[in-house]
């Protein structure tokens, strides 16, 4: 079977690659070596996108030195957004929800606050946000997006009355 760098429990674009089973996920999580390889693969993809994992413990990220050049690639080729969605889903499957949260917040910041990735904005809002498994963390990120979205009245990813009262 073809090997996937970020396997999921669903079919992707490569129909020859079979989806992961829950048993396989549990076996992966029990193997320190597999989990270390997974983090290395994640760091490799982050570097490709111009991002550095500052802390394996927390999942905190920052721009790499070559971020401007790599962000041009992200802005030009939308197929990267599918890969990022896949990576985010896989992070959740593998128990790295903290990595998910930091990666989504990174993209929300770059698209909505710094405006460096205009062509990633829709994917960040439509897909990346909703890969977050924790309802509380997802709400926090929707609120963060709402705070920075312009024009605010066009924000459709959450009810404005609830977002206004969110604490």
One Martini backbone bead per residue (centre of mass of N, CA, C, O) as a GRO file, in nm:
protein
  167
    1UNK     BB    1   0.098   0.034   0.019
    2UNK     BB    2   0.074   0.346   0.030
    3UNK     BB    3   0.240   0.605   0.184
    4UNK     BB    4   0.169   0.825   0.454
    5UNK     BB    5   0.250   1.102   0.636
    6UNK     BB    6  -0.080   1.184   0.694
    7UNK     BB    7  -0.287   0.988   0.826
    8UNK     BB    8  -0.629   0.870   0.796
    9UNK     BB    9  -0.986   0.777   0.840
   10UNK     BB   10  -0.977   0.879   0.536
   11UNK     BB   11  -1.008   0.962   0.226
   12UNK     BB   12  -0.822   1.085  -0.027
   13UNK     BB   13  -0.676   1.150  -0.329
   14UNK     BB   14  -0.550   0.865  -0.273
   15UNK     BB   15  -0.714   0.565  -0.341
   16UNK     BB   16  -0.479   0.353  -0.265
   17UNK     BB   17  -0.496   0.469   0.008
   18UNK     BB   18  -0.564   0.359   0.314
   19UNK     BB   19  -0.726   0.394   0.583
   20UNK     BB   20  -0.723   0.426   0.902
   21UNK     BB   21  -0.731   0.273   1.204
   22UNK     BB   22  -0.783   0.272   1.535
   23UNK     BB   23  -0.563   0.059   1.595
   24UNK     BB   24  -0.332   0.206   1.452
   25UNK     BB   25  -0.338   0.460   1.619
   26UNK     BB   26  -0.280   0.324   1.891
   27UNK     BB   27  -0.009   0.202   1.805
   28UNK     BB   28   0.133   0.466   1.742
   29UNK     BB   29   0.098   0.601   2.028
   30UNK     BB   30   0.279   0.366   2.171
   31UNK     BB   31   0.511   0.471   1.982
   32UNK     BB   32   0.781   0.662   2.019
   33UNK     BB   33   0.905   0.650   1.734
   34UNK     BB   34   0.655   0.729   1.571
   35UNK     BB   35   0.607   1.003   1.715
   36UNK     BB   36   0.882   1.126   1.640
   37UNK     BB   37   0.842   1.105   1.334
   38UNK     BB   38   0.593   1.280   1.323
   39UNK     BB   39   0.726   1.541   1.424
   40UNK     BB   40   0.936   1.553   1.198
   41UNK     BB   41   0.732   1.575   0.967
   42UNK     BB   42   0.604   1.834   1.067
   43UNK     BB   43   0.863   2.008   1.057
   44UNK     BB   44   0.912   1.972   0.755
   45UNK     BB   45   0.647   2.108   0.660
   46UNK     BB   46   0.683   2.373   0.799
   47UNK     BB   47   0.942   2.455   0.650
   48UNK     BB   48   0.808   2.454   0.370
   49UNK     BB   49   0.606   2.699   0.483
   50UNK     BB   50   0.784   2.892   0.688
   51UNK     BB   51   0.798   2.721   0.965
   52UNK     BB   52   0.851   2.702   1.329
   53UNK     BB   53   0.911   2.487   1.591
   54UNK     BB   54   0.975   2.588   1.910
   55UNK     BB   55   0.772   2.374   2.072
   56UNK     BB   56   0.699   2.050   2.145
   57UNK     BB   57   0.531   2.091   2.400
   58UNK     BB   58   0.323   2.331   2.290
   59UNK     BB   59   0.343   2.424   1.958
   60UNK     BB   60   0.496   2.663   1.903
   61UNK     BB   61   0.527   2.933   1.661
   62UNK     BB   62   0.722   3.054   1.370
   63UNK     BB   63   0.888   3.219   1.158
   64UNK     BB   64   1.096   3.180   0.914
   65UNK     BB   65   1.344   3.319   0.736
   66UNK     BB   66   1.187   3.209   0.453
   67UNK     BB   67   0.883   3.306   0.459
   68UNK     BB   68   0.829   3.486   0.209
   69UNK     BB   69   0.883   3.270  -0.005
   70UNK     BB   70   0.685   3.051   0.110
   71UNK     BB   71   0.426   3.227   0.105
   72UNK     BB   72   0.414   3.254  -0.199
   73UNK     BB   73   0.350   2.957  -0.243
   74UNK     BB   74   0.089   2.951  -0.074
   75UNK     BB   75  -0.059   3.174  -0.246
   76UNK     BB   76  -0.032   3.024  -0.535
   77UNK     BB   77  -0.097   2.721  -0.403
   78UNK     BB   78  -0.393   2.566  -0.303
   79UNK     BB   79  -0.306   2.264  -0.242
   80UNK     BB   80  -0.183   2.327   0.038
   81UNK     BB   81  -0.455   2.346   0.195
   82UNK     BB   82  -0.513   2.043   0.190
   83UNK     BB   83  -0.260   1.957   0.344
   84UNK     BB   84  -0.313   2.120   0.599
   85UNK     BB   85  -0.578   1.985   0.670
   86UNK     BB   86  -0.456   1.703   0.698
   87UNK     BB   87  -0.255   1.768   0.920
   88UNK     BB   88  -0.463   1.865   1.127
   89UNK     BB   89  -0.623   1.601   1.145
   90UNK     BB   90  -0.381   1.424   1.226
   91UNK     BB   91  -0.308   1.564   1.487
   92UNK     BB   92  -0.573   1.480   1.623
   93UNK     BB   93  -0.544   1.170   1.595
   94UNK     BB   94  -0.244   1.176   1.749
   95UNK     BB   95  -0.272   1.395   2.002
   96UNK     BB   96  -0.205   1.709   1.871
   97UNK     BB   97  -0.390   1.960   1.956
   98UNK     BB   98  -0.183   2.183   2.025
   99UNK     BB   99  -0.080   2.201   1.733
  100UNK     BB  100  -0.336   2.282   1.598
  101UNK     BB  101  -0.391   2.550   1.742
  102UNK     BB  102  -0.125   2.692   1.655
  103UNK     BB  103  -0.165   2.664   1.347
  104UNK     BB  104  -0.431   2.813   1.321
  105UNK     BB  105  -0.341   3.076   1.457
  106UNK     BB  106  -0.119   3.139   1.261
  107UNK     BB  107  -0.307   3.166   1.009
  108UNK     BB  108  -0.492   3.385   1.125
  109UNK     BB  109  -0.270   3.595   1.167
  110UNK     BB  110  -0.159   3.604   0.871
  111UNK     BB  111  -0.444   3.671   0.737
  112UNK     BB  112  -0.585   3.896   0.943
  113UNK     BB  113  -0.342   4.067   1.063
  114UNK     BB  114  -0.085   4.061   0.849
  115UNK     BB  115  -0.170   3.986   0.547
  116UNK     BB  116   0.027   3.747   0.397
  117UNK     BB  117  -0.235   3.523   0.331
  118UNK     BB  118  -0.492   3.573   0.134
  119UNK     BB  119  -0.520   3.268  -0.008
  120UNK     BB  120  -0.579   3.129   0.296
  121UNK     BB  121  -0.823   3.245   0.446
  122UNK     BB  122  -1.062   3.056   0.367
  123UNK     BB  123  -0.935   2.793   0.473
  124UNK     BB  124  -0.895   2.882   0.763
  125UNK     BB  125  -1.207   2.931   0.809
  126UNK     BB  126  -1.348   2.671   0.668
  127UNK     BB  127  -1.126   2.440   0.780
  128UNK     BB  128  -0.907   2.469   0.998
  129UNK     BB  129  -1.090   2.548   1.241
  130UNK     BB  130  -1.269   2.258   1.209
  131UNK     BB  131  -1.032   2.059   1.324
  132UNK     BB  132  -1.091   2.128   1.605
  133UNK     BB  133  -1.182   1.935   1.877
  134UNK     BB  134  -1.202   2.151   2.079
  135UNK     BB  135  -1.460   2.349   2.155
  136UNK     BB  136  -1.316   2.569   2.319
  137UNK     BB  137  -1.082   2.625   2.120
  138UNK     BB  138  -1.258   2.685   1.877
  139UNK     BB  139  -1.403   2.928   2.001
  140UNK     BB  140  -1.150   3.098   2.049
  141UNK     BB  141  -1.073   3.110   1.742
  142UNK     BB  142  -1.331   3.237   1.638
  143UNK     BB  143  -1.302   3.490   1.809
  144UNK     BB  144  -1.031   3.579   1.698
  145UNK     BB  145  -1.128   3.606   1.408
  146UNK     BB  146  -1.353   3.811   1.462
  147UNK     BB  147  -1.170   4.039   1.579
  148UNK     BB  148  -0.995   4.047   1.281
  149UNK     BB  149  -1.227   4.080   1.098
  150UNK     BB  150  -1.282   4.229   0.766
  151UNK     BB  151  -1.576   4.291   0.787
  152UNK     BB  152  -1.745   4.198   1.065
  153UNK     BB  153  -2.038   4.169   0.931
  154UNK     BB  154  -1.915   3.918   0.735
  155UNK     BB  155  -1.914   3.716   0.958
  156UNK     BB  156  -1.992   3.339   0.930
  157UNK     BB  157  -1.850   3.151   1.184
  158UNK     BB  158  -2.055   3.303   1.384
  159UNK     BB  159  -2.247   3.432   1.627
  160UNK     BB  160  -2.250   3.761   1.712
  161UNK     BB  161  -2.392   3.757   1.989
  162UNK     BB  162  -2.189   3.549   2.115
  163UNK     BB  163  -1.922   3.696   2.046
  164UNK     BB  164  -1.978   3.952   2.218
  165UNK     BB  165  -2.001   3.763   2.500
  166UNK     BB  166  -1.735   3.644   2.497
  167UNK     BB  167  -1.486   3.484   2.748
   0.00000   0.00000   0.00000
